Amino acid sequence: PLGQRQLTTYEVSGTGVFVEGDDLHFVNNAAMQQMWDDIRRTIIVGLDLAHNTLQKRLGKEVTPETINEYLHVLNHAMHGAAVVQEHMVETHPSLTEDCYVKVFTGDDEMADDLEPQFVLNVDKLFPAKQAAQLKAVVGKSMWQAVHIPTTVSRTCDGGTTSRWS
């Protein structure tokens, strides 16, 4: 058509993989829709402040065992949006089954000591060069990635998303 520019391909995150723009457009691509859902429903929270508070102010030791127990409780309770709350609603399990919390760290030794179902393995999720860079930046810090139910992020605002986490 008159005046239309030629479309160019896009490289995916420095991976050397090139795709057509049509393939990336969210209307044409269910994976792009899922990616947008994942972005909206993911809340990343640093755990270092919480760990330091438990250790220094309360005299409690933070160990792989206590972190695993915390993640067991959190993953059980997240579906109803309550861990430390007075009221908790009942939700149909199949409507919130995509809700979970996992942690990541640059400390391979700590990651190995945690239950694998709770760990985002950076080495498996990223190309080697990107994984090394991410682990170097994260260092010994620990972060949790909270994934609230997709239905919540599709129907509610950012405030509800934040409170759910």
N, CA, C and O of each residue as an XYZ file, in Angstrom:
660
protein
N       0.825     -1.201      0.000
C       0.000      0.000      0.000
C       0.865      1.258      0.000
O       2.009      1.252      0.454
N       0.303      2.297     -0.504
C       0.995      3.574     -0.635
C       1.418      4.112      0.730
O       0.595      4.230      1.638
N       2.685      4.433      0.869
C       3.187      5.055      2.078
C       3.469      4.128      3.241
O       3.865      4.594      4.309
N       3.281      2.848      3.071
C       3.514      1.931      4.185
C       4.983      1.552      4.246
O       5.595      1.220      3.231
N       5.541      1.607      5.448
C       6.942      1.227      5.621
C       7.080     -0.290      5.668
O       6.143     -1.007      6.021
N       8.257     -0.755      5.308
C       8.526     -2.184      5.426
C       8.754     -2.504      6.901
O       9.508     -1.811      7.584
N       8.109     -3.538      7.378
C       8.266     -3.926      8.772
C       9.550     -4.725      8.949
O       9.912     -5.541      8.101
N      10.224     -4.480     10.050
C      11.462     -5.196     10.332
C      11.217     -6.229     11.425
O      10.234     -6.151     12.162
N      12.111     -7.182     11.516
C      12.001     -8.207     12.553
C      12.533     -7.662     13.879
O      13.252     -6.663     13.914
N      12.168     -8.335     14.957
C      12.602     -7.949     16.295
C      13.474     -9.049     16.878
O      13.188    -10.237     16.724
N      14.555     -8.630     17.560
C      15.378     -9.604     18.270
C      14.820     -9.763     19.685
O      14.496     -8.774     20.342
N      14.712    -10.990     20.144
C      14.152    -11.275     21.462
C      15.254    -11.224     22.517
O      16.083    -12.130     22.600
N      15.260    -10.182     23.307
C      16.128    -10.028     24.491
C      17.584    -10.420     24.271
O      18.166    -11.100     25.116
N      18.177    -10.016     23.177
C      19.584    -10.287     22.939
C      19.926    -11.754     22.783
O      21.073    -12.145     23.001
N      18.956    -12.575     22.411
C      19.181    -14.021     22.306
C      19.623    -14.456     20.916
O      20.024    -15.603     20.722
N      19.551    -13.538     19.941
C      19.861    -13.921     18.572
C      18.670    -14.506     17.837
O      18.791    -14.895     16.675
N      17.526    -14.574     18.493
C      16.294    -15.077     17.885
C      15.514    -13.883     17.357
O      15.238    -12.939     18.099
N      15.157    -13.922     16.069
C      14.415    -12.828     15.447
C      13.024    -13.310     15.058
O      12.858    -14.426     14.567
N      12.035    -12.462     15.280
C      10.654    -12.813     14.956
C       9.969    -11.643     14.269
O      10.394    -10.494     14.390
N       8.916    -11.952     13.554
C       8.102    -10.930     12.906
C       7.269    -10.200     13.952
O       6.861    -10.790     14.953
N       7.022     -8.932     13.722
C       6.204     -8.146     14.636
C       4.822     -8.728     14.830
O       4.267     -8.674     15.927
N       4.260     -9.288     13.759
C       2.930     -9.906     13.858
C       2.904    -11.032     14.890
O       1.898    -11.250     15.564
N       4.028    -11.744     15.001
C       4.099    -12.860     15.941
C       4.149    -12.392     17.390
O       3.754    -13.124     18.297
N       4.635    -11.170     17.605
C       4.739    -10.643     18.962
C       3.502     -9.874     19.399
O       3.320     -9.631     20.592
N       2.660     -9.492     18.468
C       1.508     -8.661     18.817
C       0.570     -9.426     19.746
O       0.239    -10.584     19.488
N       0.146     -8.777     20.822
C      -0.644     -9.466     21.843
C      -1.982     -9.988     21.344
O      -2.499    -10.954     21.903
N      -2.556     -9.389     20.318
C      -3.837     -9.881     19.806
C      -3.646    -11.219     19.092
O      -4.507    -12.095     19.172
N      -2.524    -11.376     18.398
C      -2.260    -12.586     17.615
C      -1.617    -13.713     18.415
O      -1.561    -14.848     17.942
N      -1.145    -13.423     19.589
C      -0.263    -14.361     20.255
C      -0.709    -14.598     21.700
O      -0.599    -13.709     22.544
N      -1.204    -15.784     21.973
C      -1.662    -16.108     23.331
C      -0.519    -16.050     24.338
O      -0.735    -15.717     25.504
N       0.694    -16.371     23.897
C       1.843    -16.301     24.804
C       2.106    -14.860     25.234
O       2.509    -14.617     26.372
N       1.882    -13.905     24.336
C       2.053    -12.492     24.701
C       0.980    -12.077     25.707
O       1.254    -11.293     26.616
N      -0.221    -12.589     25.552
C      -1.280    -12.290     26.519
C      -0.918    -12.870     27.886
O      -1.130    -12.225     28.913
N      -0.380    -14.068     27.896
C       0.037    -14.687     29.156
C       1.196    -13.917     29.767
O       1.263    -13.762     30.986
N       2.117    -13.431     28.926
C       3.229    -12.636     29.443
C       2.701    -11.381     30.134
O       3.172    -11.029     31.215
N       1.729    -10.704     29.524
C       1.150     -9.506     30.127
C       0.466     -9.864     31.449
O       0.594     -9.135     32.432
N      -0.257    -10.980     31.471
C      -0.858    -11.440     32.724
C       0.225    -11.668     33.779
O       0.068    -11.262     34.931
N       1.318    -12.315     33.386
C       2.399    -12.608     34.331
C       3.054    -11.338     34.856
O       3.416    -11.268     36.031
N       3.211    -10.335     33.999
C       3.779     -9.059     34.443
C       2.858     -8.409     35.465
O       3.315     -7.957     36.515
N       1.573     -8.359     35.166
C       0.610     -7.701     36.064
C       0.442     -8.435     37.394
O       0.153     -7.806     38.412
N       0.618     -9.741     37.397
C       0.331    -10.504     38.608
C       1.567    -10.834     39.431
O       1.465    -11.521     40.448
N       2.721    -10.360     39.014
C       3.966    -10.677     39.709
C       4.438     -9.492     40.546
O       4.556     -8.370     40.052
N       4.698     -9.759     41.799
C       5.217     -8.754     42.712
C       6.522     -9.304     43.269
O       6.549    -10.394     43.842
N       7.605     -8.548     43.099
C       8.917     -8.988     43.578
C       9.223     -8.239     44.875
O       9.173     -7.010     44.925
N       9.539     -8.997     45.914
C       9.756     -8.420     47.237
C      11.102     -8.897     47.779
O      11.378    -10.096     47.807
N      11.932     -7.954     48.206
C      13.198     -8.306     48.836
C      12.959     -8.859     50.235
O      12.121     -8.341     50.973
N      13.684     -9.899     50.600
C      13.507    -10.521     51.909
C      14.599    -10.155     52.908
O      14.513    -10.534     54.076
N      15.621     -9.428     52.473
C      16.733     -9.120     53.369
C      16.293     -8.313     54.585
O      16.726     -8.606     55.700
N      15.450     -7.308     54.400
C      14.983     -6.492     55.521
C      14.208     -7.347     56.525
O      14.408     -7.232     57.734
N      13.331     -8.197     56.019
C      12.565     -9.081     56.906
C      13.490    -10.035     57.653
O      13.321    -10.256     58.852
N      14.464    -10.600     56.950
C      15.400    -11.523     57.593
C      16.215    -10.807     58.667
O      16.397    -11.333     59.765
N      16.707     -9.602     58.350
C      17.490     -8.839     59.324
C      16.656     -8.467     60.540
O      17.148     -8.508     61.667
N      15.397     -8.103     60.319
C      14.511     -7.757     61.432
C      14.296     -8.964     62.339
O      14.372     -8.846     63.562
N      14.031    -10.114     61.747
C      13.847    -11.329     62.544
C      15.089    -11.659     63.362
O      14.990    -12.059     64.522
N      16.252    -11.490     62.756
C      17.487    -11.869     63.427
C      17.916    -10.844     64.476
O      18.241    -11.214     65.604
N      17.918     -9.565     64.116
C      18.462     -8.538     65.008
C      17.481     -8.072     66.073
O      17.876     -7.852     67.218
N      16.223     -7.918     65.723
C      15.261     -7.382     66.682
C      14.568     -8.472     67.491
O      14.227     -8.270     68.656
N      14.364     -9.618     66.869
C      13.629    -10.677     67.560
C      14.514    -11.838     68.004
O      14.062    -12.730     68.722
N      15.776    -11.822     67.574
C      16.695    -12.872     67.974
C      16.390    -14.234     67.376
O      16.806    -15.255     67.923
N      15.673    -14.265     66.264
C      15.331    -15.526     65.600
C      16.338    -15.800     64.487
O      16.782    -14.886     63.794
N      16.681    -17.049     64.334
C      17.617    -17.430     63.282
C      16.860    -17.720     61.987
O      15.842    -18.412     61.997
N      17.360    -17.189     60.884
C      16.781    -17.476     59.570
C      17.663    -18.534     58.910
O      18.844    -18.303     58.648
N      17.073    -19.688     58.651
C      17.801    -20.825     58.089
C      17.047    -21.337     56.860
O      15.904    -20.942     56.628
N      17.669    -22.201     56.082
C      16.923    -22.805     54.974
C      15.643    -23.498     55.451
O      14.636    -23.489     54.743
N      15.674    -24.091     56.632
C      14.489    -24.772     57.161
C      13.371    -23.777     57.456
O      12.210    -24.037     57.141
N      13.718    -22.630     58.063
C      12.677    -21.639     58.375
C      12.153    -20.984     57.103
O      10.973    -20.644     57.020
N      13.015    -20.807     56.123
C      12.572    -20.239     54.838
C      11.628    -21.217     54.143
O      10.598    -20.811     53.604
N      11.977    -22.503     54.153
C      11.094    -23.518     53.557
C       9.737    -23.541     54.247
O       8.706    -23.627     53.579
N       9.722    -23.465     55.573
C       8.458    -23.477     56.314
C       7.623    -22.252     55.954
O       6.418    -22.359     55.726
N       8.268    -21.090     55.904
C       7.590    -19.852     55.500
C       6.956    -20.017     54.115
O       5.808    -19.625     53.906
N       7.702    -20.595     53.174
C       7.194    -20.755     51.810
C       6.065    -21.783     51.742
O       5.146    -21.637     50.936
N       6.123    -22.812     52.574
C       5.003    -23.765     52.644
C       3.734    -23.053     53.089
O       2.684    -23.198     52.462
N       3.828    -22.283     54.173
C       2.665    -21.564     54.709
C       2.161    -20.547     53.696
O       0.960    -20.457     53.438
N       3.076    -19.788     53.129
C       2.702    -18.738     52.183
C       2.008    -19.315     50.954
O       0.982    -18.792     50.518
N       2.555    -20.383     50.397
C       1.946    -20.985     49.209
C       0.597    -21.627     49.517
O      -0.255    -21.732     48.635
N       0.402    -22.051     50.747
C      -0.897    -22.599     51.140
C      -1.938    -21.492     51.272
O      -3.087    -21.665     50.865
N      -1.538    -20.360     51.837
C      -2.488    -19.297     52.167
C      -2.715    -18.271     51.055
O      -3.735    -17.583     51.062
N      -1.801    -18.155     50.115
C      -1.901    -17.119     49.076
C      -3.181    -17.217     48.251
O      -3.673    -16.197     47.767
N      -3.713    -18.378     48.084
C      -4.902    -18.557     47.246
C      -6.099    -17.789     47.779
O      -6.967    -17.367     47.014
N      -6.143    -17.609     49.089
C      -7.231    -16.844     49.697
C      -6.813    -15.438     50.078
O      -7.582    -14.725     50.722
N      -5.625    -15.025     49.701
C      -5.104    -13.675     49.929
C      -4.875    -13.363     51.396
O      -5.057    -12.221     51.816
N      -4.485    -14.338     52.171
C      -4.224    -14.043     53.578
C      -3.171    -14.980     54.147
O      -3.248    -16.198     53.991
N      -2.198    -14.393     54.802
C      -1.228    -15.159     55.561
C      -1.353    -14.750     57.025
O      -1.525    -15.597     57.901
N      -1.266    -13.454     57.282
C      -1.409    -12.932     58.635
C      -2.571    -11.945     58.605
O      -2.366    -10.732     58.627
N      -3.777    -12.468     58.554
C      -4.972    -11.639     58.547
C      -6.036    -12.291     59.408
O      -6.047    -13.507     59.605
N      -6.922    -11.463     59.913
C      -7.990    -11.971     60.761
C      -9.060    -12.679     59.937
O      -9.603    -13.695     60.371
N      -9.366    -12.156     58.762
C     -10.430    -12.707     57.930
C      -9.841    -13.250     56.631
O      -8.937    -12.656     56.044
N     -10.365    -14.371     56.205
C      -9.904    -14.969     54.954
C     -11.105    -15.590     54.259
O     -11.851    -16.360     54.866
N     -11.288    -15.263     53.014
C     -12.429    -15.792     52.269
C     -12.090    -17.165     51.708
O     -10.919    -17.524     51.578
N     -13.110    -17.913     51.384
C     -12.927    -19.183     50.696
C     -12.969    -18.906     49.198
O     -13.877    -18.229     48.716
N     -12.009    -19.418     48.474
C     -12.003    -19.271     47.020
C     -11.992    -20.667     46.411
O     -11.470    -21.613     46.999
N     -12.570    -20.775     45.240
C     -12.578    -22.066     44.557
C     -11.149    -22.369     44.110
O     -10.558    -21.562     43.391
N     -10.581    -23.492     44.507
C      -9.177    -23.783     44.211
C      -8.814    -23.705     42.730
O      -7.710    -23.275     42.395
N      -9.706    -24.106     41.849
C      -9.353    -24.097     40.425
C      -9.280    -22.681     39.862
O      -8.687    -22.471     38.803
N      -9.869    -21.713     40.549
C      -9.815    -20.328     40.075
C      -8.531    -19.624     40.489
O      -8.193    -18.568     39.954
N      -7.824    -20.208     41.439
C      -6.598    -19.568     41.924
C      -5.390    -20.500     41.852
O      -4.379    -20.259     42.510
N      -5.495    -21.559     41.056
C      -4.432    -22.562     41.032
C      -3.117    -22.059     40.436
O      -2.082    -22.703     40.603
N      -3.143    -20.916     39.741
C      -1.902    -20.386     39.175
C      -1.200    -19.428     40.138
O      -0.287    -18.702     39.744
N      -1.622    -19.429     41.383
C      -1.052    -18.562     42.412
C       0.076    -19.306     43.137
O      -0.114    -20.437     43.584
N       1.251    -18.670     43.252
C       2.359    -19.292     43.976
C       3.416    -18.252     44.315
O       3.407    -17.137     43.794
N       4.326    -18.643     45.200
C       5.454    -17.799     45.583
C       6.719    -18.641     45.494
O       6.777    -19.757     46.010
N       7.727    -18.092     44.833
C       9.039    -18.732     44.763
C      10.091    -17.675     45.078
O       9.819    -16.475     45.018
N      11.288    -18.130     45.413
C      12.373    -17.208     45.731
C      13.511    -17.373     44.734
O      13.641    -18.399     44.067
N      14.336    -16.324     44.655
C      15.565    -16.427     43.879
C      16.673    -15.699     44.612
O      16.429    -14.766     45.376
N      17.887    -16.140     44.366
C      19.070    -15.575     44.997
C      20.256    -15.816     44.079
O      20.210    -16.678     43.201
N      21.315    -15.051     44.288
C      22.550    -15.284     43.551
C      23.458    -16.261     44.277
O      24.526    -16.614     43.776
N      23.038    -16.695     45.450
C      23.807    -17.593     46.303
C      23.417    -19.044     45.995
O      22.397    -19.535     46.480
N      24.232    -19.718     45.190
C      23.929    -21.097     44.783
C      23.823    -22.046     45.975
O      22.986    -22.949     45.979
N      24.667    -21.844     46.984
C      24.643    -22.721     48.159
C      23.300    -22.613     48.883
O      22.708    -23.625     49.258
N      22.826    -21.383     49.078
C      21.528    -21.185     49.737
C      20.406    -21.774     48.881
O      19.520    -22.455     49.398
N      20.442    -21.513     47.579
C      19.401    -22.031     46.682
C      19.355    -23.557     46.732
O      18.275    -24.146     46.696
N      20.516    -24.194     46.815
C      20.576    -25.657     46.879
C      19.992    -26.206     48.180
O      19.504    -27.335     48.217
N      20.042    -25.400     49.253
C      19.526    -25.837     50.552
C      18.009    -25.678     50.676
O      17.410    -26.200     51.617
N      17.391    -24.970     49.746
C      15.941    -24.765     49.779
C      15.239    -25.853     48.972
O      15.832    -26.459     48.080
N      13.980    -26.091     49.294
C      13.213    -27.085     48.544
C      13.054    -26.603     47.101
O      12.638    -25.467     46.876
N      13.376    -27.443     46.129
C      13.409    -27.016     44.724
C      12.095    -26.440     44.202
O      12.114    -25.587     43.314
N      10.962    -26.883     44.729
C       9.687    -26.367     44.232
C       9.479    -24.897     44.582
O       8.584    -24.251     44.037
N      10.307    -24.361     45.495
C      10.179    -22.965     45.907
C      11.241    -22.057     45.294
O      11.272    -20.863     45.590
N      12.107    -22.601     44.447
C      13.244    -21.834     43.934
C      13.094    -21.566     42.441
O      12.814    -22.473     41.657
N      13.284    -20.305     42.065
C      13.399    -19.946     40.650
C      14.867    -20.129     40.288
O      15.717    -19.348     40.715
N      15.162    -21.146     39.512
C      16.538    -21.462     39.158
C      16.983    -20.544     38.020
O      16.638    -20.759     36.858
N      17.746    -19.532     38.374
C      18.194    -18.525     37.413
C      19.000    -19.168     36.289
O      18.898    -18.750     35.136
N      19.806    -20.186     36.620
C      20.629    -20.844     35.600
C      19.787    -21.535     34.534
O      20.208    -21.626     33.380
N      18.607    -22.021     34.903
C      17.739    -22.708     33.943
C      16.799    -21.753     33.212
O      16.331    -22.056     32.115
N      16.526    -20.604     33.817
C      15.547    -19.679     33.239
C      16.144    -18.666     32.269
O      15.412    -18.044     31.499
N      17.475    -18.491     32.296
C      18.118    -17.476     31.469
C      19.294    -18.071     30.715
O      19.874    -19.063     31.157
N      19.656    -17.476     29.577
C      20.898    -17.871     28.914
C      22.071    -17.671     29.883
O      22.002    -16.818     30.768
N      23.130    -18.441     29.721
C      24.246    -18.464     30.674
C      24.790    -17.072     30.997
O      25.027    -16.757     32.163
N      24.987    -16.249     29.984
C      25.554    -14.912     30.216
C      24.608    -14.053     31.060
O      25.048    -13.373     31.987
N      23.322    -14.082     30.744
C      22.349    -13.297     31.503
C      22.194    -13.839     32.921
O      22.041    -13.063     33.865
N      22.232    -15.149     33.081
C      22.124    -15.755     34.417
C      23.293    -15.318     35.288
O      23.108    -14.966     36.452
N      24.490    -15.341     34.727
C      25.677    -14.932     35.490
C      25.578    -13.465     35.907
O      25.918    -13.115     37.037
N      25.112    -12.606     34.994
C      24.960    -11.189     35.323
C      23.927    -10.993     36.427
O      24.162    -10.240     37.371
N      22.806    -11.655     36.314
C      21.741    -11.519     37.309
C      22.200    -12.010     38.679
O      21.967    -11.349     39.691
N      22.848    -13.162     38.706
C      23.317    -13.708     39.974
C      24.377    -12.811     40.604
O      24.428    -12.684     41.828
N      25.220    -12.188     39.788
C      26.239    -11.279     40.318
C      25.599    -10.056     40.966
O      26.055     -9.595     42.012
N      24.551     -9.535     40.349
C      23.867     -8.356     40.893
C      23.077     -8.714     42.152
O      23.098     -7.965     43.128
N      22.390     -9.836     42.137
C      21.572    -10.250     43.279
C      22.451    -10.648     44.462
O      22.115    -10.363     45.612
N      23.570    -11.301     44.183
C      24.487    -11.698     45.248
C      23.827    -12.613     46.264
O      23.088    -13.527     45.900
N      24.099    -12.361     47.546
C      23.552    -13.204     48.615
C      22.161    -12.765     49.048
O      21.564    -13.386     49.927
N      21.641    -11.712     48.449
C      20.280    -11.276     48.765
C      19.279    -12.335     48.323
O      19.551    -13.143     47.435
N      18.112    -12.309     48.967
C      17.041    -13.223     48.574
C      15.800    -12.400     48.268
O      15.463    -11.457     48.985
N      15.136    -12.776     47.195
C      13.928    -12.090     46.749
C      12.829    -13.112     46.554
O      13.094    -14.244     46.149
N      11.599    -12.724     46.837
C      10.474    -13.609     46.550
C       9.671    -13.031     45.398
O       9.430    -11.826     45.326
N       9.266    -13.908     44.506
C       8.399    -13.543     43.387
C       7.017    -14.084     43.708
O       6.782    -15.293     43.696
N       6.108    -13.160     43.995
C       4.740    -13.514     44.342
C       3.910    -13.463     43.068
O       3.879    -12.433     42.395
N       3.251    -14.538     42.732
C       2.390    -14.596     41.551
C       0.952    -14.769     42.033
O       0.523    -15.872     42.370
N       0.213    -13.649     42.058
C      -1.177    -13.719     42.494
C      -2.007    -14.356     41.382
O      -1.532    -14.462     40.251
N      -3.221    -14.777     41.672
C      -4.040    -15.406     40.628
C      -4.281    -14.464     39.441
O      -4.524    -13.271     39.621
N      -4.209    -15.010     38.250
C      -4.437    -14.221     37.038
C      -5.785    -13.522     37.083
O      -5.897    -12.367     36.671
N      -6.801    -14.201     37.575
C      -8.133    -13.601     37.605
C      -8.169    -12.319     38.441
O      -8.938    -11.407     38.141
N      -7.348    -12.247     39.480
C      -7.297    -11.043     40.318
C      -6.684     -9.883     39.542
O      -7.215     -8.772     39.562
N      -5.566    -10.135     38.857
C      -4.914     -9.039     38.132
C      -5.713     -8.601     36.910
O      -5.566     -7.469     36.449
N      -6.558     -9.487     36.379
C      -7.396     -9.104     35.238
C      -8.601     -8.277     35.663
O      -9.112     -7.483     34.873
N      -9.060     -8.448     36.893
C     -10.304     -7.803     37.308
C     -10.122     -6.691     38.332
O     -11.058     -5.930     38.577
N      -8.959     -6.578     38.927
C      -8.759     -5.589     39.991
C      -7.646     -4.609     39.631
O      -6.937     -4.786     38.641
N      -7.509     -3.579     40.451
C      -6.496     -2.558     40.204
C      -5.175     -2.925     40.886
O      -5.047     -3.972     41.520
N      -4.200     -2.023     40.734
C      -2.882     -2.266     41.309
C      -2.892     -2.347     42.819
O      -2.081     -3.063     43.407
N      -3.811     -1.615     43.464
C      -3.900     -1.664     44.918
C      -4.249     -3.052     45.412
O      -3.651     -3.546     46.368
N      -5.212     -3.680     44.766
C      -5.601     -5.041     45.150
C      -4.468     -6.009     44.854
O      -4.198     -6.917     45.640
N      -3.809     -5.817     43.725
C      -2.667     -6.658     43.379
C      -1.605     -6.568     44.465
O      -1.071     -7.587     44.903
N      -1.301     -5.361     44.895
C      -0.290     -5.154     45.926
C      -0.721     -5.756     47.255
O       0.076     -6.418     47.920
N      -1.958     -5.538     47.646
C      -2.444     -6.079     48.917
C      -2.480     -7.604     48.898
O      -2.240     -8.240     49.923
N      -2.777     -8.191     47.750
C      -2.845     -9.646     47.657
C      -1.474    -10.250     47.960
O      -1.376    -11.350     48.504
N      -0.441     -9.533     47.611
C       0.909    -10.061     47.814
C       1.350     -9.886     49.245
O       2.463    -10.273     49.599
